[in-house]
Amino acid sequence: MQSSLKQGAGELEELRRTRRELHRIPELAGQEKKTRAYIEDYIVRYTTRIRIEHSSEKGIIASYQGGAGLPVIGFRAELDALPVEDTKADAPYRSMHPGLSHACGHDAHMSILLQLIRWVDRSAPAVNCRFIFQAAEEVMAGARELIPLLRAQKLEYLYSLHVTPDLYAGYFSLRPGLALAGCLNAELLLELASGHASDQPDVLRVIAEVQHFQEAYKTAGQFCKITHVETNGYYNVIPDRLKLYLTIRSAEADALRDGYRQLMDALTASSQVRGILDSRIISEYPCCLNDPALTRLTARLLGTRFGREQVLEAPFLFSSDDFAFYARDLPGVKTCYYFIGAYVRENNNVHTGAFDIDENALLFGLNSYQAIIQMFGQAGRSRKVPE
């Protein structure tokens, strides 16, 4: 692994530079104006063969045409960040936008894709490529907005990678078939029996009833979690409003709405809940399904390129990703979503302000995409790839 890092020292330096520049300008879903401008400028400045096919608040689609009849391969990266304060006080690339940070690695994914574009532009492989920079992956399911545009791009294969703090740089994990859970994110506004604190039950009674539901609902294949709570109470006032933000995850996407209905039924039955004033599903993601044959092929390719011991079978995860929409809603497109190791220290969880990565992971991510393109390039018009 060290030799490959030395060979790619120049690429790694450029990967690190772009990742850090993007890390400084995180933007929320649907508001990625600076990020899109950065990507557009980068493509125009550093490439001659790459064409920007589309750019809007939905994201950017760029293309490389290697020739008629050649395989068409897509690669997706996400643009958006999270409403999480960047607490890496000593990092020179700390977020310049208060209250926002790339706490999930999307800056790394964009950096990898931008360097892949430069490599494709230089090497002119015998494939056709689509480079997809998608807005609003977090919560808002931005993939759905790009799907109508991608139907005209004649994609045959579509890849996406994600950094993980659970593996060291140089390791990969992927799973054929069911890879990630389906997800339903919702808000519930409850009306409570309220009044003076000496007369009314503690609002925690309702929370306890929610927790009882969660424990009864949880299985090996599903759970419900409350991620945020708001009330209008005071020191001596029991609130008459309780707002719950929640996420339901399941290995069976069809079960998500049933779980949501079960929760509402349980709350309606509570003696302290007078009614549900508002119930709102914010987003609903299907389960992420990897094409089995393509994923096994990719695992073998990565094993050949990096060493079989470096490629692991990922467990089913309760994480979710709107990459799942591409597999579901782009007929005939084979998809593969995989993880690249980026461990840098203990207690380095995604979606936290201190999240960071071992930037050596960037080069391994880039090399994995290059290997995929080379494999399909060797197959060429015959379409004969290793089985």
C-alpha positions as semicolon CSV with decimal commas, in nm:
position;residue;x (nm);y (nm);z (nm)
1;M;0,000;0,000;0,000
2;Q;0,282;0,239;0,081
3;S;0,430;0,198;-0,269
4;S;0,099;0,291;-0,430
5;L;0,081;0,599;-0,209
6;K;0,432;0,701;-0,317
7;Q;0,346;0,649;-0,684
8;G;0,040;0,865;-0,646
9;A;0,200;1,138;-0,434
10;G;0,109;1,414;-0,679
11;E;-0,249;1,295;-0,709
12;L;-0,278;1,263;-0,332
13;E;-0,160;1,620;-0,283
14;E;-0,421;1,745;-0,529
15;L;-0,690;1,529;-0,370
16;R;-0,601;1,671;-0,030
17;R;-0,608;2,028;-0,159
18;T;-0,949;1,999;-0,322
19;R;-1,098;1,812;-0,028
20;R;-0,981;2,081;0,215
21;E;-1,107;2,366;-0,003
22;L;-1,447;2,200;-0,024
23;H;-1,440;2,125;0,349
24;R;-1,417;2,497;0,420
25;I;-1,740;2,581;0,232
26;P;-2,009;2,336;0,352
27;E;-2,366;2,413;0,244
28;L;-2,703;2,264;0,335
29;A;-2,913;2,049;0,103
30;G;-3,052;2,255;-0,183
31;Q;-2,826;2,551;-0,105
32;E;-2,498;2,428;-0,254
33;K;-2,424;2,735;-0,469
34;K;-2,056;2,783;-0,375
35;T;-1,994;2,412;-0,401
36;R;-2,147;2,389;-0,749
37;A;-1,952;2,694;-0,863
38;Y;-1,630;2,535;-0,734
39;I;-1,696;2,214;-0,928
40;E;-1,794;2,390;-1,250
41;D;-1,486;2,611;-1,236
42;Y;-1,264;2,310;-1,165
43;I;-1,394;2,114;-1,464
44;V;-1,361;2,410;-1,700
45;R;-1,014;2,497;-1,573
46;Y;-0,855;2,154;-1,574
47;T;-1,019;1,954;-1,853
48;T;-1,076;1,974;-2,226
49;R;-1,263;1,650;-2,302
50;I;-1,522;1,679;-2,023
51;R;-1,855;1,842;-2,104
52;I;-2,097;1,981;-1,845
53;E;-2,434;1,848;-1,958
54;H;-2,642;1,997;-1,678
55;S;-2,597;2,235;-1,386
56;S;-2,874;2,356;-1,156
57;E;-2,982;2,344;-0,794
58;K;-3,035;1,971;-0,856
59;G;-2,665;1,915;-0,916
60;I;-2,415;1,878;-1,198
61;I;-2,389;1,610;-1,466
62;A;-2,067;1,603;-1,668
63;S;-1,979;1,359;-1,944
64;Y;-1,685;1,206;-2,124
65;Q;-1,743;1,043;-2,462
66;G;-1,497;0,765;-2,537
67;G;-1,676;0,641;-2,845
68;A;-1,996;0,490;-2,979
69;G;-2,086;0,143;-2,859
70;L;-1,861;0,157;-2,551
71;P;-1,987;0,091;-2,196
72;V;-2,149;0,389;-2,017
73;I;-2,041;0,412;-1,652
74;G;-2,162;0,667;-1,398
75;F;-2,001;0,783;-1,074
76;R;-2,196;0,978;-0,810
77;A;-2,075;1,219;-0,540
78;E;-2,286;1,427;-0,300
79;L;-2,269;1,806;-0,264
80;D;-2,440;1,883;0,066
81;A;-2,321;1,915;0,424
82;L;-2,493;1,900;0,763
83;P;-2,618;2,156;1,019
84;V;-2,341;2,053;1,258
85;E;-2,082;2,294;1,400
86;D;-1,727;2,209;1,291
87;T;-1,538;2,159;1,618
88;K;-1,196;2,081;1,466
89;A;-1,052;2,401;1,613
90;D;-0,691;2,330;1,512
91;A;-0,761;2,213;1,157
92;P;-0,650;2,468;0,894
93;Y;-0,938;2,348;0,672
94;R;-1,208;2,399;0,936
95;S;-1,546;2,512;0,804
96;M;-1,579;2,885;0,735
97;H;-1,960;2,861;0,759
98;P;-2,081;2,878;1,121
99;G;-2,306;2,591;1,220
100;L;-2,227;2,384;0,910
101;S;-1,973;2,114;0,834
102;H;-1,897;1,826;0,601
103;A;-1,952;1,579;0,884
104;C;-2,025;1,283;0,657
105;G;-1,741;1,285;0,405
106;H;-1,911;1,435;0,103
107;D;-1,616;1,668;0,057
108;A;-1,395;1,361;0,020
109;H;-1,630;1,204;-0,234
110;M;-1,635;1,521;-0,445
111;S;-1,256;1,548;-0,434
112;I;-1,219;1,188;-0,554
113;L;-1,463;1,245;-0,839
114;L;-1,295;1,566;-0,950
115;Q;-0,956;1,393;-0,967
116;L;-1,114;1,104;-1,157
117;I;-1,240;1,356;-1,411
118;R;-0,889;1,494;-1,457
119;W;-0,747;1,144;-1,496
120;V;-1,012;1,050;-1,755
121;D;-0,944;1,374;-1,940
122;R;-0,571;1,291;-1,957
123;S;-0,589;0,919;-2,028
124;A;-0,890;0,912;-2,266
125;P;-1,007;0,559;-2,178
126;A;-1,222;0,350;-2,415
127;V;-1,542;0,399;-2,216
128;N;-1,816;0,659;-2,180
129;C;-1,844;0,823;-1,838
130;R;-2,105;1,028;-1,656
131;F;-1,991;1,221;-1,350
132;I;-2,281;1,307;-1,119
133;F;-2,250;1,567;-0,844
134;Q;-2,583;1,534;-0,670
135;A;-2,742;1,792;-0,442
136;A;-2,935;1,723;-0,123
137;E;-2,841;1,366;-0,033
138;E;-2,894;1,428;0,339
139;V;-3,262;1,387;0,432
140;M;-3,406;1,558;0,122
141;A;-3,351;1,272;-0,129
142;G;-3,202;1,484;-0,406
143;A;-3,140;1,176;-0,620
144;R;-3,506;1,180;-0,723
145;E;-3,457;1,518;-0,893
146;L;-3,171;1,395;-1,111
147;I;-3,326;1,067;-1,220
148;P;-3,540;1,219;-1,502
149;L;-3,226;1,384;-1,640
150;L;-3,018;1,069;-1,611
151;R;-3,264;0,859;-1,808
152;A;-3,137;1,035;-2,121
153;Q;-2,773;0,958;-2,038
154;K;-2,795;0,588;-2,134
155;L;-2,624;0,471;-1,816
156;E;-2,545;0,101;-1,785
157;Y;-2,349;0,097;-1,459
158;L;-2,353;0,342;-1,167
159;Y;-2,111;0,356;-0,874
160;S;-2,089;0,550;-0,551
161;L;-1,840;0,518;-0,267
162;H;-1,848;0,639;0,091
163;V;-1,567;0,693;0,341
164;T;-1,600;0,500;0,667
165;P;-1,417;0,563;0,995
166;D;-1,452;0,191;1,079
167;L;-1,179;0,071;0,840
168;Y;-0,820;0,177;0,784
169;A;-0,725;0,351;0,459
170;G;-0,660;0,090;0,193
171;Y;-0,948;-0,134;0,299
172;F;-1,278;-0,166;0,115
173;S;-1,612;-0,319;0,208
174;L;-1,914;-0,393;-0,007
175;R;-2,217;-0,617;-0,001
176;P;-2,415;-0,777;-0,287
177;G;-2,791;-0,728;-0,272
178;L;-2,941;-0,558;0,035
179;A;-2,672;-0,318;0,157
180;L;-2,844;-0,031;0,345
181;A;-3,176;0,011;0,521
182;G;-3,477;0,200;0,400
183;C;-3,543;0,518;0,594
184;L;-3,844;0,733;0,681
185;N;-3,782;1,076;0,839
186;A;-4,080;1,251;0,990
187;E;-4,211;1,517;1,228
188;L;-4,502;1,481;1,471
189;L;-4,666;1,774;1,650
190;L;-4,868;1,665;1,952
191;E;-5,122;1,855;2,159
192;L;-5,080;1,772;2,529
193;A;-5,286;1,814;2,843
194;S;-5,119;2,124;2,987
195;G;-5,131;2,364;3,276
196;H;-4,953;2,437;3,603
197;A;-4,670;2,202;3,686
198;S;-4,839;2,113;4,017
199;D;-5,157;1,993;3,842
200;Q;-5,048;1,811;3,526
201;P;-4,835;1,500;3,457
202;D;-4,472;1,547;3,363
203;V;-4,417;1,572;2,986
204;L;-4,160;1,296;3,029
205;R;-4,453;1,059;3,068
206;V;-4,521;1,098;2,696
207;I;-4,153;1,050;2,619
208;A;-4,159;0,732;2,830
209;E;-4,455;0,605;2,628
210;V;-4,262;0,675;2,308
211;Q;-3,966;0,484;2,448
212;H;-4,194;0,192;2,534
213;F;-4,312;0,188;2,172
214;Q;-3,952;0,198;2,048
215;E;-3,853;-0,101;2,259
216;A;-4,155;-0,302;2,144
217;Y;-4,101;-0,204;1,779
218;K;-3,727;-0,274;1,762
219;T;-3,611;-0,598;1,599
220;A;-3,297;-0,713;1,422
221;G;-3,439;-0,557;1,104
222;Q;-3,598;-0,231;1,217
223;F;-3,595;0,052;1,470
224;C;-3,744;0,393;1,546
225;K;-3,539;0,673;1,704
226;I;-3,628;1,023;1,820
227;T;-3,358;1,264;1,705
228;H;-3,493;1,600;1,831
229;V;-3,762;1,724;2,072
230;E;-3,926;2,068;2,107
231;T;-4,183;2,194;2,359
232;N;-4,330;2,528;2,463
233;G;-4,318;2,463;2,837
234;Y;-4,160;2,671;3,113
235;Y;-4,028;2,609;3,466
236;N;-4,375;2,589;3,614
237;V;-4,576;2,526;3,297
238;I;-4,645;2,183;3,147
239;P;-4,640;2,240;2,769
240;D;-4,941;2,197;2,543
241;R;-4,718;2,124;2,243
242;L;-4,459;1,854;2,190
243;K;-4,282;1,819;1,858
244;L;-4,091;1,501;1,779
245;Y;-3,838;1,460;1,499
246;L;-3,785;1,093;1,421
247;T;-3,629;0,840;1,190
248;I;-3,751;0,487;1,121
249;R;-3,514;0,237;0,960
250;S;-3,599;-0,104;0,821
251;A;-3,456;-0,381;0,606
252;E;-3,799;-0,387;0,439
253;A;-3,895;-0,052;0,288
254;D;-4,263;-0,146;0,282
255;A;-4,259;-0,166;0,663
256;L;-4,157;0,199;0,714
257;R;-4,502;0,357;0,687
258;D;-4,653;0,077;0,893
259;G;-4,408;0,160;1,171
260;Y;-4,498;0,527;1,146
261;R;-4,869;0,445;1,175
262;Q;-4,800;0,224;1,475
263;L;-4,623;0,510;1,651
264;M;-4,911;0,750;1,583
265;D;-5,160;0,494;1,711
266;A;-4,959;0,452;2,031
267;L;-4,947;0,829;2,086
268;T;-5,316;0,874;2,014
269;A;-5,390;0,618;2,284
270;S;-5,191;0,815;2,544
271;S;-5,404;0,979;2,812
272;Q;-5,183;1,286;2,808
273;V;-5,199;1,337;2,430
274;R;-5,510;1,527;2,325
275;G;-5,440;1,487;1,958
276;I;-5,192;1,492;1,674
277;L;-5,193;1,843;1,531
278;D;-4,957;1,768;1,244
279;S;-4,781;1,462;1,104
280;R;-4,535;1,514;0,824
281;I;-4,315;1,267;0,638
282;I;-4,008;1,469;0,539
283;S;-3,844;1,202;0,325
284;E;-3,862;0,831;0,256
285;Y;-3,569;0,634;0,114
286;P;-3,594;0,281;-0,025
287;C;-3,346;0,014;0,080
288;C;-3,015;0,038;-0,104
289;L;-2,977;-0,271;-0,323
290;N;-2,647;-0,347;-0,494
291;D;-2,659;-0,544;-0,818
292;P;-2,523;-0,882;-0,702
293;A;-2,322;-0,966;-1,013
294;L;-2,169;-0,619;-1,050
295;T;-2,083;-0,603;-0,680
296;R;-1,913;-0,942;-0,679
297;L;-1,725;-0,844;-0,995
298;T;-1,615;-0,518;-0,831
299;A;-1,505;-0,700;-0,515
300;R;-1,285;-0,933;-0,720
301;L;-1,142;-0,639;-0,912
302;L;-1,056;-0,454;-0,591
303;G;-0,904;-0,771;-0,448
304;T;-0,681;-0,808;-0,753
305;R;-0,582;-0,441;-0,746
306;F;-0,528;-0,392;-0,373
307;G;-0,503;-0,743;-0,226
308;R;-0,780;-0,987;-0,139
309;E;-0,725;-0,932;0,234
310;Q;-0,807;-0,562;0,184
311;V;-1,159;-0,629;0,054
312;L;-1,425;-0,726;0,307
313;E;-1,792;-0,815;0,282
314;A;-1,985;-0,537;0,452
315;P;-2,260;-0,626;0,699
316;F;-2,611;-0,498;0,638
317;L;-2,618;-0,144;0,782
318;F;-2,898;0,071;0,919
319;S;-2,743;0,367;0,741
320;S;-2,944;0,490;0,444
321;D;-2,853;0,670;0,124
322;D;-3,063;0,812;-0,155
323;F;-2,834;0,629;-0,398
324;A;-3,104;0,364;-0,349
325;F;-3,337;0,562;-0,578
326;Y;-3,103;0,512;-0,874
327;A;-3,118;0,135;-0,841
328;R;-3,495;0,143;-0,806
329;D;-3,591;0,407;-1,063
330;L;-3,333;0,379;-1,342
331;P;-3,442;0,066;-1,535
332;G;-3,159;-0,149;-1,662
333;V;-2,887;0,035;-1,467
334;K;-2,668;-0,187;-1,247
335;T;-2,558;-0,013;-0,927
336;C;-2,278;-0,068;-0,677
337;Y;-2,228;0,127;-0,353
338;Y;-1,918;0,054;-0,146
339;F;-1,713;0,181;0,146
340;I;-1,349;0,292;0,159
341;G;-1,158;0,294;0,487
342;A;-1,067;0,633;0,633
343;Y;-0,993;0,557;1,001
344;V;-0,796;0,836;1,167
345;R;-0,864;0,798;1,543
346;E;-1,104;0,652;1,796
347;N;-1,440;0,822;1,867
348;N;-1,456;0,968;1,519
349;N;-1,822;0,924;1,433
350;V;-1,988;1,053;1,118
351;H;-2,244;1,332;1,168
352;T;-2,038;1,487;1,449
353;G;-1,850;1,817;1,445
354;A;-1,513;1,649;1,504
355;F;-1,544;1,403;1,214
356;D;-1,234;1,380;0,999
357;I;-1,062;1,129;0,772
358;D;-0,722;0,984;0,695
359;E;-0,669;1,164;0,367
360;N;-0,473;0,869;0,228
361;A;-0,821;0,721;0,177
362;L;-0,872;0,972;-0,104
363;L;-0,605;0,812;-0,319
364;F;-0,740;0,462;-0,259
365;G;-1,087;0,582;-0,355
366;L;-0,952;0,740;-0,673
367;N;-0,749;0,428;-0,759
368;S;-1,056;0,209;-0,713
369;Y;-1,255;0,418;-0,961
370;Q;-0,963;0,416;-1,204
371;A;-0,947;0,036;-1,182
372;I;-1,320;0,012;-1,258
373;I;-1,283;0,230;-1,568
374;Q;-0,980;0,033;-1,684
375;M;-1,171;-0,294;-1,645
376;F;-1,461;-0,174;-1,861
377;G;-1,217;-0,008;-2,100
378;Q;-1,042;-0,339;-2,159
379;A;-1,378;-0,501;-2,227
380;G;-1,452;-0,228;-2,482
381;R;-1,716;-0,287;-2,745
382;S;-1,712;-0,662;-2,684
383;R;-1,852;-0,593;-2,333
384;K;-1,670;-0,902;-2,209
385;V;-1,571;-0,828;-1,850
386;P;-1,428;-1,089;-1,611
387;E;-1,693;-1,306;-1,447
